[in-house]
Amino acid sequence: MAVFKNDDILKGYFAKVREDIESGTAIKIGKDGKGKSDKIAPQKGIEWPKEVKFDKKIFAKLGSYDEKILKSKLENDKGGDYFQVEGSDVIYTWRSIYKGAYSTGGSGGGAKITEITESLQCYYCSYLYNTSGITKLKGTRVTETLLKTTANYCDTRLPLATLYKASPEEWHDSYIKTANALYKSTAGKKFSKPVYFHRGSKFMDAVYARRKRCMDHDKDLAKEKNISVQAPSTFSNDKWNPGDIWMSTLSMSSPHPFPDKGELWEGKLGVHTCDWYALQSAVYIAARRGITMGVSLKKIGKDGAKVQEYNGIRTKRDTVTYLGFTFGTNGDFFSSTDIYLYFSGGQKMQLRSFNGTTSWQGEIKGGAAAGGKIGGGGVNYYTEKHFGRTIGKNTKVSKSGGNTHNWAETKSPNMKNMYNLYVRFNENQMDTYIDTIKSETEFIKKCKDYTYQNKDASKAFIFSKYMGLLCLESIGNNDSKLGGNFGQDIFRYASSNTDFSSFFVKIS
């Protein structure tokens, strides 16, 4: 087995390598796998995911990449080390990493790692739930032969044989820990055999069709009554319910994910799906009755798994307050491409571009909701809702309905305006984070001279930073009272915990 080739990035290996880097797992280097192993850490002062290069002029982020763009680059330029990460004392490239440690082999080699691991988790859970006489999986793996005995309770796009062969070896221990944790959890105990598990099935499509029906009804009602829509236009399946797999005691062939009888529905199948709050209740009740439930998955390490419930019936709304911002983590405008928003409870959100000069969005850093994201359109929705201002426009909009649906990233930064915003908000940074003010000429020069790993990164820097400043302009001064529940809404959206999000359990 050799090192990675450029086009291996399109075959599902990328996600696994990134995961190992994030977790601090040692990476094998060299074509025979016998070279040194090293923990590849993010560059100091730059939060992971780090910038990586496609070529000398195009930058992207490890957290998000456009496969079409990448594929085009690979087809037009067969040379170059496209992925580059910094180690403790050396620069490692994508093509220096030993492929054998991640090889999936066979017909499943082209499948994405996430699909492989999430799908195979279904079979492990099915074996525990649907096998008589066992209440816990033991050891570090379950054989394929045993998993076959309950495979008919699983609906995945890839068959068990392919998944088992393709799965990274170290994931089997995670499958066992996850299945055991779910089985003994309060929510998991509600389900009794037969229990069916889904990943990418028609049943899951039916689940998320309920969200779309609510979304369409929301838009139609807003248009009819000339009012604002309830949910943001960017309210995706993942923000409504981030279940990677779904479990259900309903028949595998059932076209409906929720029951068609009971006091909530009164025999009127599907009526509840037109109303956000009724759908919330339906999902919650279905989980509590052991009928249908979404499960969000994370790889389990040596410390074991924990199960958390989200979006249950709220008796009290959690308070999250917006506190302020800084230019990057240290207040130095030119130390990074991001801007940070801070919230009560020690939580923070990083605002930056996730793909060079596109995909500006927010990501939660630290705390239980770490990794939760909100797109630029979602951020704009909440600045319009709470401040009456559209990101990138000077005119105010009505808080009851603005330009959210027509909002777009600012593609042509105005350097003079960027400088004025820099001066204005530098003095409003939290605590003692005040940058030494540069002249307009010096400021523009430093922006255009910005480099990353000795490569020109000025366009990505200017775009990302300018979008962050425009966002601060919409928020206004550092007065949390101006925004009411702005901090709470934006934070909860990123963590799939909005007023319209539905019940799920997370195993991490």
Secondary structure by P-SEA (a helix, b strand, c coil): ccccccccccccaaaaaaaaaaaccccccccccccccccccccccccccbbbbccccbbbbcccccaaaaaaaaaaccccccbbbbccccccccccccccccccccccccccaaaaaaaaaaaaaaaaaccccccccccccccccccccccccccccccaaaaaaaccccaaaaaaaaaaaaaaccccccccccbbbbcccaaaaaaaaaaaaaaaaaaaaaaaaccccccccccccccccccccccccccccccccccccccccccccccccccaaaaaaaaaaaaaacccbbbbbccccccbbbbbbccccccbbbbbbbcccccccccccccccbbbbbbcccccccccccccccccbbbbcccccccbbbcaaaaaaaaaacccccccccccccccccccccccccccccaaaaaaaaaaaccccccccccccccaaaaaaaaaacccccccaaaaaaaaaaaaaaaaaaacccccccccaaaaaaaaaaaccccccccccccc
